[in-house]
Amino acid sequence: MTASATQSQPVNMLTAIRQAIDEEMERNPEMVCIGEDIGLLGGAFGATEGLQDEYGSMRVLDAPISEAGIVGAAIGLAMRGRPVMVEMQFIDFISCGFDQIVNNAATMFYRTGGKVNLPMVIRGPSGGYGGGGPYHSQQNEAWFLHSPGLKVVCPSTPSDAYGLMKAAIRDPNPVIFYEVKELYRKREIEEIIPEGHTVPLGKASVRREGSDCTIITYGNPVYFCLEAAERLASENVQAEVIDLRSLLPLDEEAVIGSIKKTNRVLVVNEASRTCGFAGELIARVCETAFEHLDAPPMRVTREDTPVPWVKPLELSVLPTTDKIYDAALRLVRY
Amino acid sequence: MATEILMPELGESVHEGTVTRWLKDIGDAVKEDEPVVEIMTDKVNTELQAPASGILVKILVPEGENVQVFQPLGLIGSESEAVDGGAPPVSQTPSAQPKTALETPAPAASPAPAMKAGNGRKFYTPVVRSIASRQGISEAELSNIQGSGEGGRVTKRDVEAFIASRGKVQHVESKPAAQPISAGPDQEVFVLTGMRKAIAEAMVKAHQIPSVSTICEVDCSRMVAFRTANKQSFQEMYGVKMTYTPFFVKAATEALLEVPQVNSAVMDDGRVIQNRGVHMGIAVALGDGSQGLIVPVLRDCHKKTVIEIAKALDELVLKARESRLVLDDLQGATFSITNPGTYGALFGTPMIPPHQGGILGTYAIKDTPVAMDGMIAIRPIMHLVLSYDHRIIDGMVAGRFLKSVRERLESFDFFR
């Protein structure tokens, strides 16, 4: 183990992720990491810093720039029972490995009649708000949620990232792990992670309790929703904020339970609108909790556009605290 | 996607209207801005223009039925939508708002309507419906709940409050429900709608004003002589018929400026507005009177000569009779005049329009024997009646005002 103990001092999300990978590498000598610049450089963001020194270049592999090749190699390793952590330098580039993921990885268990599991995690930095432009700002989870056979997670705190990373690595199925890069080094959310901390896949977290409306979200917008909820409280509106953490498996019980209480729901999702996960969530709410609705479900998402470079334009298409606040007010006043 | 023809907000206190006439039939082509439907509200009759070009594919509110503000009246769609009876309408967008002749400020936030379901059943949210069905709340009970949601929509909280209060209210409310009226063999039953309903409501409000009427007699000799001598040339010169009303308006305006207390009014919150200008409401009967009565406003009388008043009045009355009045023509009167003298009424006590301090009634001018300088003379005498709000005006002030009007009419010095 290279990193210092997380239990003693607050850590940021990047450190928590590195720590989780490190601990899993140590726990299971069969585990392999593969990705572009993850060894010698320690990853473009430093998520694998020191791992190659610790575990050697046969377990921490610097791969050529070929996402299809990387995922394909990882599938081969996983088929042989070796857990693999695949890093996408930016989650935007995952599309280059798309065929291997959706046609091979996602369907392996099915195609082999349940004989072959793929214990692999494909993780990478995602999301906008950083001026990254069209190629470095995506939140493209909908593609993989739409491909049965994959699990998808997107934590918003260091301890959730730590706990989910461990759970994802130990899960026998392929997991796509979205890491919000704007949260990697965010000081305000640093926290101490207790020893042996775990977060199961498929469990949401209620980040703020409220009775007037439910705001369902995940990733970076969790913080905008919490801010909006504070402002709503001054208008005497108590919003409940649920951080899904896992998108698939989905904690439907938490979502529906909250809506049965508040009767009003707003979904906030950084991804673009059409066919996004917000739409799926709203469809499920309508299917299972229709008789509990006192207002039409609403959503705040990215506009159906690429993410612009320029900050004001970027913010104009992405969910913001103001947009969430306005939508929530419309929702409760319906 | 079809475009909704929405009932616009035609004025601050206008919440509903009645569809008087559809100018297009289903299947007719309409052009954007072309009038499609005629609406009557308590204040104005107006035509709504099409918000988009296309085919009138659906009429949601038929003629004779009431329509709430922001409720869709009909749908304009494409040719193909006409076949399947109308595609789902696009959600309310500013461009889909119908345009009207009225320049009314847009509401700050355009609230979604507390809509009616297409089958005529009122819309309630799923949770309200499910609570209602579990608790055995009837459709009628639901419709009586005052909604706190947007556009008066009933929310879960409202229905829960209703349930909480239902038990209690039932004990207290021992008033027998009004018996439904059924028509006898030689009777007919109808409900008040549109202007008639509005007049009824305004009169109830007017009745709540503690009012007193004071009467005086006016010797109209000079006025009558002037009119007889000049009505021909007046019409030729100014293009409008000379009636007595412009003189009444002029005299009342000058008297209001002289006794400004009469030109003030108690508002709903109990505060009093003192008007500096004079905007005169003129009661105008429509048709033979069976079509109701409307009180358009002759603006800025204090700035107008009697000729200007005559011209403006002529235009206003014409507009009223041709149903061309717009909302602006009906708001902001500071005082009113009614002239039952036109149909020979000798004397009456007019009711004060709400938000005004008084109303002046001018009655029939009738040759009457009067005592003058110890002799009996025959003079054209008119009763002048002032009804005034006794909360702010006392008899002495009313008397001063009446005296001022009387002297102006008697001396008839309007063309100095």
Interface residues (C-beta under 8 A of the other chain):
Chain A: N263 F290 E291 H292 L293 D294 A295 R333 Y334
Chain B: A112 T125 P126 V127 V128 R129 S130 G149 E150 R153 T155 K156
